[in-house]
Amino acid sequence: MEKKKIVILGAGFAGLKLARKLNNNPHFSITLIDRYNYHQFQPLFYQVATASINASDISFPIRKVFQNSKNVSVRLADVTGINREKNEVETTIGDFSYDYLVIATGCTTNFFGNKQIEELSFPMKSTNEALTLKNRLLTNFESAFSAESEEELEEIMNIVVVGGGPTGVELSGAIAQMKKFILPKDYPDLDFSKLNIYLIEGGPNLLGPMSDLAHKKSYEYLTGMGVNVWTDGRVINYDGKTISLDDGRTIKTRNLIWAAGVMGNVPEGTVKQEELQRGNRLKVDRTSKVLGSDNIYAIGDISSMETPKYPHGHPQLARVAGDQAEQLAKNFDKLGNGLSEDKLTLFEYKDPGSMATIGKRKAVVDLPKFSFSGRIAWFVWMFLHLMLILTVRNKLAIFLNWAHTYLTNDSSLRIIVRPTKKDFRFNLKQYRRFPLNRDKNTEE
């Protein structure tokens, strides 16, 4: 019996979990396509950016996950289009046919149409961007020694984070800890009383979707650590040296870190405009099928599913992505066993709570029935994030780094890695000597 072909676009939380749940399923052959050959654990990007952990500790080779798989193949490519009439995905290494297509390409940074901010700021939605930001922060202080005026020194020593969600809050707290414990020892010739950290949030509260306790405690923690928190301020312009807000306030800085929002990462030319809604997300029904399609599904941050509990779509969280992937895998198994589509299970997200860490022994946790903060919340945050790490080796590496940092208030990962002049070029002709769909993808 010929297996049905499932093509999954994206190896983030949703795409990778779906492929793992369907691993060695006798009904399907799976092709997992991603532009990177590794899975990225996004919640800890800020720790890579602040030199607390290695990038390799939160990035896992995708092929290693499926070394013993009989039905999952991994391909490294960019998606360029979807031919719905032929049921084919068009990529930079060729076309892949499918019976079912799953779009799980996640989200990307939303600059809200401001091209200047997009060009001059530092986002943090990938391992590459986290490493770029780490290099920027470290080289920034090296350049302070050559500042030719007080104005130039002010621009160098002001660090601005835009966006008061978990990423912005956690990153601001981590930089504040560097300022207190690490930077004065690394750079004894610099006066770090002149280092100012700003966190700008467009709404009235930090961690907006969380509880009042989270709003209050995150503000108290950050201001107590020396972070200048500005709420109700929207950044409208940045020229590389000065940030301008809509209320007239300005900040001189050469370091603008953009964590103000996300939008669906839709591969260009792959979907119809009417299938998208606010946030560049694909409208799906409660089985994760894209509305108006017959065999295309979307899960994770790229999807927007209206349910009774979430009439405006689910939050763009790793837990939601994983739960949607698990449910879709079960539904695919039902289809593989001959059940009709009206027998598929409808998805509803059960919110286990949310959390954010601000600094050492400082965190906030919202559970369905109560909220708490402080030392216990911090340990809960660390434990749960450690459990989500994919491999035992990576769990151990991160735990040891955390333990060392906790005991010493220091780390040894502040290495500036500069790119070389030689650039890796993917040899398309050499790669295409081999069949694209072989071994695991076809079985009679």
Helices and strands as residue ranges (DSSP letters): E 4-9, H 13-21, E 28-34, E 38-40, G 42-44, H 45-49, G 55-57, E 59-61, H 62-65, E 72-76, E 79-83, E 88-91, E 94-97, E 100-103, E 107-109, H 115-120, H 127-143, G 144-146, H 150-157, E 158-162, H 166-177, I 178-182, H 183-186, G 192-194, E 196-200, H 212-224, E 227-230, E 235-238, E 242-245, E 250-252, E 255-258, E 262-264, G 273-275, E 276-277, E 281-284, E 296-298, G 300-302, E 303-305, H 318-336, G 341-343, E 354-359, E 362-366, E 371-373, H 375-388, H 392-408, H 428-431, G 439-441
